[in-house]
Amino acid sequence: RGDGMTMDPIGEGMVVRLRYTMKAIDGRILDRSDDDGETYLHGAGAIVAGLERALAGKRAGDEVSVLVRPEEGYGVRQPSPGPQPVPRATFHEGASLKPGVSFEAETPDGKPVTLYITRVETQAVYVDTNHPFAGMSLLYDVEILAVRAATAAEKKNQAPKD
């Protein structure tokens, strides 16, 4: 096989290309890959832990459905402080301001924190420490398109080159 693909099982240090649909328990589609699929480095924490664990040992051509609980997905929803308004002028010109977008910030005492945009208004952008999918059990339908060993550079950078 000259395409670099193997029939090896998915494991640490393998580059996996997959096509997926992520749904809420009620069947609403929340996210999906494009038709070409998406690529990730297995073991690098690039996908939610519950999905990564379920894909270990699978091979190219396999199709799986996986239920991922919040603890192994986007986390348990934290009750406070909830969405907080930030003046829209705080964000640089051309910033992607839409619900679900994340960015790094600092707490008042200088600790790094990831914030997620929950709502965008004319004067304010509402941000929350909870991921938009926090607290949700998610159903993933996955088709494994290809599996190959990662290169040394991909392992070092923790990101595959499509």
N, C-alpha and C positions, 0 to 999 in steps of 0.2 A: 504494500500500500504506500504509494508515493506522496499521499496528501498529509502525512504526519499524524493521521488519526490512528487510533489503536482500538482494539476490542478490550483493552484493560478496563478494570472497574474504576469508578470514581474514588479517589482517595487524596490524601494530603499531597499537594504539589502538582495536581492535575489541572489543566485548563479545560473547562466545561463550557460548551455552547448549548444553550437550551432555549426553548420557546415555552412561555408560561402565560397563564391567566390566573390572577389573584382575585378571589371573590369573598364578600362578606358571607356570613352564615345564611343570610336571607337570599343569597344568589346574586346580589348586585355585583357587577364587575367593578373592581376598584383600580386595577392596574393590569396591564398586559404588555408583553414584549412585542416588538414589531415582527414581521414575518421572517426576517433573517435570524431572529433570536438575539439573545444577549450572552455575553461571555464573562465568566468569572474564574478566579483562581481558588480552587477548593482548599479550605483550611486557612484562608487569609481573613475570614470574617467579613467577606464582601456581601454576603446574603444573610438573611436571618438564620439564627442558630438551628431552629427546628427544621427548616427546609434543608439546610446544609447537612444535618445529621441524617435526614431521611434519604438524601441522594447518595450518601456514601455506599459504595458497593454496586451501584447501578451502572449500566453500560449504555453506550450509544445505541439508540433505537428503543430504549425502554420508555414507557409512559407511566407516570405515577400521579396519584392524587394524594395530597398530604394536608391534614388538618394541623395548623400551627396555633397553639395556644399563646395568649399574650406574653407569658413568661419566657417563651422561646421565640417570640416574634418581635414586636415593637415595644414591648414592655407593658407593665400594668399602669393604668392611668393614675397619675398623682393628682390629688384633689386641689392642691394650692400651688401657686397663687391663681392659676387659671389664666386665660388670655389677657394680656396687658397691652394697652395702646402705646405706640411709639410714634413720635411725629414723623410724618412721611419724609420731611426734609432731612431727616437723619440718614436716609439711604442715598447712596450716590446715584447720579444720573445714569439711567440705563440699567439699573439693578432689576433683576427678575423678581417682581413683586406679585406673587400669586400664591394662593393657599397651597400648603404642602412644601414650599421651598424652605430649605434649612440654611442657616448660617451660624458661624461661630461668633460669640460675644463674650464679655466678661461680666461677672457679678460685681456689685459695688466693692467687694473685698478683693477683686482681682482674679478670681477663679474662672477658668474657662467654662463656658456653658453652650450647648447647642440649643438654638431657638428655632421654632417652626412657625411660619406665617399661617394664621388661621383665617384672617379676613383683611381685606384692603378697602379702605375708604379714601375719600378725597384728601383729608388732612392727616389721617392716622393709619398705621399698619398695626394690626393686632398680632402679637406673638405669644407663643406658649412654649413651655419646656417639654410638654408632652408631644410626641410624634402624632400626626393626625390619625394613625391607625393604632395608637396605644389603647390597650384595654380590649382590643378586638381579637376574637378567634378568626383565623383566616384560612380559606381553602385554596390551595394551589393545585392547578392542573398543569403538569409539566411533561414536556416531550424532550428527551435528551437527544440533541442533534449530533454532537461530536464530543469526544474526549481525547485529550493528548497530554503528554508530559509537558510541563512548563519548562521554558528555557531558564538558564541561570539568571538572566536579566529580569525575566518576569517574576521569578521567585524573590529576587532582591528588591524589586520595586513593588511587589505585592499586587501587580496588575498585569493582566494579559494584553498582548497586542493582537487585536482582531486580525 
